[in-house]
Amino acid sequence: MDEYAQRKGRIYGTVLVDVETRRPVDLLPDREADTLAAWLAERPGIEIICRDRAPFFAEGATRGAPQALQVADRWHLWHNLGEAAEKCVYRHRGSLRPMPAQPEEPQEEAEPAASSPWPTGHRFAERARTKHATIHALLAAGHSKRSVSRQLGMTLNTILRFSRAAAPEEMFTGQ
């Protein structure tokens, strides 16, 4: 079971999928524990329930199918592992030491790489630098942020984030 959006940010429901056939079994109109518990109670043969960490799924599954074993599905396991690893690396980032400079490299190239987490030539970094330069050029030319958003086909929030960054390297934090 997982949630789905009929209208993102407003109307959510619950999708129930048969894990073996990978086919939807039913769609519930909401994410309420009572609705899920009632649906499960009508089907006493359910032995295993794959769900995410949502409390309404846990409560509904416990009340509706107390005999069933509750487990996390593969996607949520990987997602949770990724989040945990990212948090762990973020907490210990101060312990990481920079790589020793190679003797073949000139000193001039070592300094920009040390100040920027993304070296020149990295695909993400080059795209971000190009977007940053384009957005700042359009804003300097007198275009409004909404106008820049429409011209570049980007969301207004993205334009605002890039416009607040004085240098493109500020966009790389947390990556």
C-alpha positions in Angstrom: 0.0 0.0 0.0 1.1 3.5 -0.7 -0.5 6.9 -1.1 -1.4 8.6 -4.4 -2.4 12.1 -5.3 -5.6 12.8 -7.1 -4.8 16.5 -6.8 -1.3 17.1 -5.5 -1.3 19.0 -2.2 -5.0 18.7 -1.8 -6.6 15.3 -2.3 -4.8 12.0 -1.5 -5.9 8.4 -1.5 -4.5 5.0 -0.9 -3.5 2.6 -3.6 -3.4 -1.1 -2.8 -1.2 -3.3 -5.0 -0.7 -7.0 -5.2 3.1 -7.4 -4.8 3.3 -10.7 -6.6 1.5 -9.6 -9.8 2.4 -5.9 -9.5 -1.2 -5.0 -10.3 -3.4 -2.5 -8.5 -6.0 -4.2 -6.4 -8.1 -1.2 -5.2 -8.0 2.5 -4.7 -9.2 3.9 -1.4 -10.6 7.5 -1.5 -8.5 8.8 1.5 -5.5 8.0 3.7 -7.5 7.3 6.8 -6.6 4.4 9.1 -10.3 3.6 9.5 -10.9 3.2 5.8 -7.9 1.0 5.4 -8.8 -1.1 8.5 -12.3 -1.7 7.2 -11.0 -2.8 3.8 -8.5 -5.2 5.3 -11.0 -6.6 7.8 -13.2 -7.7 4.8 -10.2 -9.8 3.5 -9.0 -12.0 6.4 -6.6 -14.0 4.2 -4.0 -11.2 3.9 -0.7 -12.4 5.4 1.8 -9.8 4.5 1.4 -6.0 4.2 4.1 -3.9 2.4 3.8 -0.3 3.5 5.8 2.9 4.1 6.4 4.6 7.4 3.1 6.6 7.4 1.4 6.3 10.8 -2.1 6.0 9.3 -1.0 2.9 7.3 0.5 1.3 10.4 -2.5 1.9 12.5 -5.0 0.8 9.8 -3.0 -2.3 9.1 -2.7 -3.3 12.7 -6.4 -2.8 13.3 -7.7 -4.3 10.0 -5.3 -7.3 9.7 -3.6 -8.0 13.1 -2.5 -11.4 11.9 -0.5 -9.9 9.0 3.2 -9.3 9.0 4.0 -5.6 8.2 7.1 -5.0 6.1 8.6 -2.2 4.1 8.7 -2.6 0.3 11.9 -2.4 -1.7 11.4 1.2 -2.8 10.9 2.5 0.7 13.9 0.4 2.0 16.2 1.9 -0.6 14.7 5.4 -0.1 15.1 5.2 3.7 18.7 3.8 3.4 19.6 6.7 1.0 18.2 9.3 3.4 20.1 7.7 6.4 23.3 7.6 4.4 23.0 11.2 3.3 22.3 12.4 6.9 25.3 10.4 8.2 27.7 11.8 5.5 26.3 15.3 6.2 27.0 15.0 9.9 30.5 13.7 9.4 31.5 16.0 6.5 33.9 17.9 8.7 35.9 14.7 9.2 36.5 14.3 5.5 40.0 15.3 4.4 40.7 16.7 0.9 42.6 14.5 -1.5 46.4 15.3 -1.6 47.4 17.2 -4.6 48.9 15.2 -7.4 52.5 16.4 -8.4 51.5 16.5 -12.1 48.8 19.1 -11.5 49.8 22.8 -11.6 49.0 24.8 -8.5 46.7 27.2 -10.4 44.1 24.5 -11.0 44.2 23.2 -7.4 42.8 26.4 -5.9 39.5 26.7 -7.8 38.7 23.0 -7.3 39.3 23.5 -3.5 36.9 26.5 -3.3 34.2 24.7 -5.3 32.7 21.3 -4.5 32.1 20.7 -8.2 35.1 21.0 -10.4 35.1 22.6 -13.8 33.8 20.1 -16.4 31.3 18.4 -14.1 28.0 18.1 -15.9 25.8 19.4 -13.0 28.2 22.2 -12.2 28.4 23.4 -15.8 24.6 23.4 -16.1 24.1 25.3 -12.9 26.8 27.9 -13.9 25.1 28.4 -17.3 21.6 28.7 -15.8 23.0 31.1 -13.1 24.7 33.3 -15.8 21.6 33.3 -18.0 19.2 34.2 -15.2 21.4 37.0 -13.9 21.9 38.4 -17.4 18.2 38.5 -18.0 17.5 40.1 -14.6 20.3 42.7 -15.2 18.7 43.5 -18.6 15.5 44.5 -16.7 13.3 41.4 -17.0 11.1 40.5 -14.1 11.6 37.2 -12.3 8.2 36.0 -13.6 9.2 37.0 -17.1 12.5 35.1 -16.8 10.6 32.1 -15.4 8.3 32.0 -18.5 11.2 32.6 -21.0 13.3 29.8 -19.6 10.5 27.4 -18.8 11.6 27.2 -15.2 9.5 27.5 -12.0 9.5 30.8 -10.2 11.0 29.1 -7.1 14.0 28.0 -9.2 14.4 31.5 -10.6 14.3 32.9 -7.1 16.9 30.4 -5.8 19.3 31.3 -8.6 18.7 35.0 -8.3 19.5 35.0 -4.6 22.8 33.2 -5.2 25.6 35.7 -5.9 27.8 33.0 -7.3 26.8 29.7 -8.9 28.8 27.8 -6.3 26.3 28.8 -3.7 23.8 26.5 -5.5 26.1 23.5 -4.8 25.6 23.3 -1.0 24.0 20.1 0.2 24.7 18.3 -3.1 
